[in-house]
Amino acid sequence: MPIKSYLAHPYSGKKDELIQALSSIKQCEIMPAQNKDLLILVTETNNEAEEDILKEKLDTIDSLKLLALVSGFNTPQNH
């Protein structure tokens, strides 16, 4: 189960728009920074295929200027 954390940088004046866009994606949890125009984004998906779909969704967000991966790990599922 891939879990990743990012720093999400909005375009100038677009922080609220970015919060709204990321909040609408069920695999995303966001935490706005109190003193910077920055969001902390944590994503959790069930598998690599779902992760790829999520990446495509994130790439379409117009208010997102930069998405920097901070940490990521994949918890193997027992079959």
N, CA, C and O of each residue as an XYZ file, in Angstrom:
316
protein
N       0.840     -1.163      0.000
C       0.000      0.000      0.000
C       0.894      1.239      0.000
O       1.474      1.570      1.035
N       1.021      1.927     -1.127
C       1.864      3.121     -1.190
C       1.305      4.277     -0.357
O       0.144      4.659     -0.498
N       2.153      4.822      0.509
C       1.837      6.016      1.281
C       2.964      7.000      1.019
O       4.138      6.671      1.186
N       2.598      8.221      0.603
C       3.606      9.220      0.261
C       3.223     10.556      0.859
O       2.044     10.869      1.019
N       4.240     11.339      1.189
C       3.992     12.701      1.659
C       4.737     13.674      0.751
O       5.845     13.408      0.285
N       4.091     14.802      0.521
C       4.598     15.811     -0.399
C       4.481     17.201      0.226
O       3.702     17.415      1.155
N       5.255     18.122     -0.291
C       5.028     19.543     -0.081
C       4.400     20.052     -1.372
O       4.980     19.920     -2.450
N       3.230     20.625     -1.253
C       2.506     21.119     -2.419
C       2.544     22.642     -2.416
O       2.071     23.286     -1.480
N       3.106     23.198     -3.462
C       3.239     24.645     -3.610
C       2.200     25.134     -4.615
O       2.228     24.728     -5.776
N       1.286     26.000     -4.183
C       0.307     26.556     -5.126
C       0.894     27.742     -5.889
O       1.881     28.344     -5.467
N       0.270     28.061     -7.012
C       0.594     29.315     -7.683
C       0.155     30.458     -6.777
O      -0.730     30.281     -5.939
N       0.754     31.604     -6.935
C       0.457     32.770     -6.116
C      -1.041     33.069     -6.116
O      -1.665     33.196     -7.170
N      -1.605     33.180     -4.909
C      -3.020     33.480     -4.769
C      -3.960     32.314     -4.988
O      -5.177     32.496     -4.983
N      -3.424     31.122     -5.181
C      -4.251     29.951     -5.511
C      -4.290     28.903     -4.394
O      -4.713     27.772     -4.633
N      -3.858     29.258     -3.185
C      -3.796     28.276     -2.092
C      -5.177     27.689     -1.786
O      -5.312     26.471     -1.671
N      -6.191     28.527     -1.654
C      -7.531     28.027     -1.344
C      -8.066     27.135     -2.456
O      -8.712     26.121     -2.191
N      -7.799     27.513     -3.693
C      -8.220     26.703     -4.842
C      -7.531     25.332     -4.805
O      -8.158     24.312     -5.089
N      -6.248     25.315     -4.456
C      -5.512     24.058     -4.371
C      -6.047     23.188     -3.229
O      -6.188     21.975     -3.381
N      -6.341     23.806     -2.101
C      -6.918     23.056     -0.973
C      -8.215     22.384     -1.407
O      -8.442     21.212     -1.108
N      -9.054     23.116     -2.104
C     -10.332     22.580     -2.555
C     -10.125     21.429     -3.546
O     -10.804     20.406     -3.455
N      -9.205     21.589     -4.478
C      -8.957     20.550     -5.484
C      -8.415     19.279     -4.842
O      -8.866     18.182     -5.168
N      -7.454     19.415     -3.934
C      -6.872     18.235     -3.292
C      -7.858     17.576     -2.337
O      -7.860     16.352     -2.200
N      -8.694     18.367     -1.677
C      -9.676     17.820     -0.740
C     -10.724     16.965     -1.445
O     -11.340     16.099     -0.823
N     -10.926     17.198     -2.717
C     -11.935     16.441     -3.459
C     -11.439     15.063     -3.895
O     -12.218     14.268     -4.421
N     -10.170     14.774     -3.688
C      -9.607     13.470     -4.063
C      -9.532     12.599     -2.818
O      -8.866     12.956     -1.846
N     -10.213     11.459     -2.843
C     -10.361     10.656     -1.623
C      -9.045     10.079     -1.100
O      -8.952      9.789      0.093
N      -8.039      9.903     -1.930
C      -6.760      9.347     -1.481
C      -5.841     10.397     -0.878
O      -4.712     10.087     -0.498
N      -6.312     11.637     -0.786
C      -5.477     12.740     -0.321
C      -5.940     13.283      1.025
O      -7.135     13.423      1.288
N      -4.964     13.583      1.860
C      -5.207     14.310      3.105
C      -4.259     15.496      3.102
O      -3.066     15.342      2.841
N      -4.786     16.681      3.392
C      -3.955     17.876      3.330
C      -3.920     18.590      4.667
O      -4.856     18.518      5.463
N      -2.806     19.284      4.890
C      -2.623     20.118      6.069
C      -1.970     21.413      5.615
O      -0.805     21.401      5.218
N      -2.686     22.528      5.660
C      -2.083     23.797      5.255
C      -1.065     24.276      6.279
O      -1.281     24.143      7.484
N       0.034     24.827      5.808
C       1.011     25.452      6.696
C       0.404     26.739      7.233
O      -0.328     27.425      6.519
N       0.698     27.072      8.479
C       0.139     28.271      9.095
C       0.846     29.548      8.645
O       0.220     30.605      8.566
N       2.139     29.459      8.350
C       2.899     30.673      8.083
C       3.463     30.767      6.661
O       4.206     31.703      6.363
N       3.139     29.848      5.804
C       3.658     29.848      4.434
C       2.550     29.490      3.462
O       1.541     28.896      3.842
N       2.745     29.852      2.222
C       1.808     29.487      1.168
C       2.178     28.091      0.672
O       2.712     27.919     -0.424
N       1.879     27.102      1.509
C       2.354     25.739      1.306
C       1.365     24.765      1.923
O       0.724     25.074      2.928
N       1.242     23.592      1.323
C       0.393     22.535      1.873
C       1.219     21.283      2.062
O       2.134     21.006      1.287
N       0.894     20.531      3.090
C       1.457     19.194      3.271
C       0.401     18.231      2.765
O      -0.751     18.282      3.196
N       0.784     17.366      1.862
C      -0.137     16.418      1.238
C       0.326     15.008      1.557
O       1.487     14.666      1.332
N      -0.573     14.191      2.077
C      -0.295     12.777      2.322
C      -1.261     11.987      1.459
O      -2.470     12.218      1.493
N      -0.722     11.050      0.684
C      -1.560     10.215     -0.171
C      -1.435      8.762      0.249
O      -0.382      8.319      0.706
N      -2.516      8.037      0.088
C      -2.519      6.602      0.376
C      -3.354      5.909     -0.686
O      -4.523      6.236     -0.890
N      -2.744      4.960     -1.352
C      -3.433      4.201     -2.390
C      -3.306      2.712     -2.086
O      -2.474      2.304     -1.275
N      -4.132      1.909     -2.739
C      -4.149      0.471     -2.473
C      -3.088     -0.300     -3.251
O      -2.670     -1.380     -2.833
N      -2.652      0.253     -4.384
C      -1.686     -0.469     -5.213
C      -1.040      0.513     -6.194
O      -1.395      1.691     -6.242
N      -0.106      0.012     -6.954
C       0.626      0.861     -7.903
C      -0.274      1.403     -9.008
O      -0.090      2.534     -9.458
N      -1.243      0.608     -9.449
C      -2.155      1.074    -10.499
C      -2.970      2.273    -10.008
O      -3.132      3.255    -10.733
N      -3.476      2.193     -8.785
C      -4.223      3.309     -8.203
C      -3.308      4.516     -7.992
O      -3.741      5.658     -8.145
N      -2.056      4.269     -7.645
C      -1.071      5.342     -7.482
C      -0.855      6.080     -8.807
O      -0.764      7.308     -8.827
N      -0.774      5.337     -9.904
C      -0.596      5.945    -11.224
C      -1.793      6.820    -11.595
O      -1.622      7.898    -12.164
N      -3.004      6.360    -11.275
C      -4.214      7.142    -11.553
C      -4.208      8.422    -10.722
O      -4.568      9.491    -11.214
N      -3.797      8.304     -9.463
C      -3.722      9.474     -8.594
C      -2.721     10.495     -9.147
O      -3.006     11.693     -9.156
N      -1.570     10.039     -9.602
C      -0.568     10.937    -10.179
C      -1.147     11.708    -11.363
O      -0.894     12.903    -11.517
N      -1.928     11.018    -12.198
C      -2.558     11.675    -13.347
C      -3.540     12.747    -12.888
O      -3.602     13.821    -13.486
N      -4.310     12.468    -11.832
C      -5.248     13.463    -11.295
C      -4.498     14.683    -10.771
O      -4.898     15.819    -11.024
N      -3.414     14.447    -10.045
C      -2.639     15.554     -9.480
C      -2.035     16.416    -10.589
O      -1.948     17.636    -10.453
N      -1.625     15.787    -11.671
C      -1.027     16.523    -12.790
C      -2.011     17.465    -13.480
O      -1.587     18.380    -14.186
N      -3.314     17.262    -13.291
C      -4.311     18.093    -13.974
C      -4.752     19.296    -13.148
O      -5.559     20.093    -13.625
N      -4.248     19.452    -11.926
C      -4.676     20.540    -11.056
C      -3.944     21.825    -11.459
O      -2.724     21.930    -11.328
N      -4.713     22.791    -11.948
C      -4.138     24.040    -12.473
C      -3.498     24.910    -11.402
O      -2.564     25.655    -11.697
N      -3.982     24.833    -10.159
C      -3.459     25.695     -9.093
C      -2.178     25.144     -8.471
O      -1.559     25.815     -7.645
N      -1.772     23.938     -8.853
C      -0.576     23.293     -8.300
C       0.654     23.692     -9.109
O       0.784     23.342    -10.282
N       1.551     24.428     -8.465
C       2.782     24.881     -9.127
C       3.870     23.818     -9.047
O       4.530     23.521    -10.043
N       4.060     23.237     -7.844
C       5.138     22.277     -7.619
C       4.706     21.262     -6.578
O       4.109     21.623     -5.563
N       5.002     20.008     -6.821
C       4.726     18.941     -5.871
C       6.046     18.226     -5.593
O       6.595     17.552     -6.465
N       6.549     18.381     -4.367
C       7.848     17.813     -4.007
C       7.652     16.624     -3.068
O       7.113     16.775     -1.971
N       8.087     15.456     -3.498
C       7.997     14.252     -2.678
C       8.958     14.370     -1.502
O      10.143     14.648     -1.682
N       8.439     14.158     -0.306
C       9.245     14.229      0.903
C       9.580     12.827      1.391
O      10.713     12.554      1.788
N       8.603     11.954      1.361
C       8.789     10.595      1.851
C       7.795      9.680      1.180
O       6.670     10.083      0.885
N       8.200      8.460      0.941
C       7.293      7.476      0.376
C       7.708      6.081      0.733
O       8.898      5.766      0.758
N       6.739      5.242      1.010
C       7.030      3.841      1.227
C       5.854      3.000      0.776
O       4.728      3.481      0.650
N       6.140      1.749      0.539
C       5.147      0.816      0.048
C       5.072     -0.356      1.026
O       6.041     -1.096      1.193
N       3.927     -0.515      1.663
C       3.735     -1.630      2.584
C       3.267     -2.835      1.788
O       2.181     -2.799      1.209
N       4.064     -3.912      1.743
C       3.645     -5.098      0.986
C       2.372     -5.700      1.581
O       2.198     -5.770      2.798
N       1.507     -6.123      0.692
C       0.294     -6.788      1.127
C       0.541     -8.289      1.165
O       1.125     -8.850      0.238
N       0.105     -8.927      2.215
C       0.237    -10.384      2.318
C      -0.855    -11.063      1.523
O      -2.031    -10.725      1.654
N      -0.471    -12.016      0.702
C      -1.457    -12.729     -0.121
C      -1.626    -14.127      0.378
O      -2.413    -14.891     -0.181
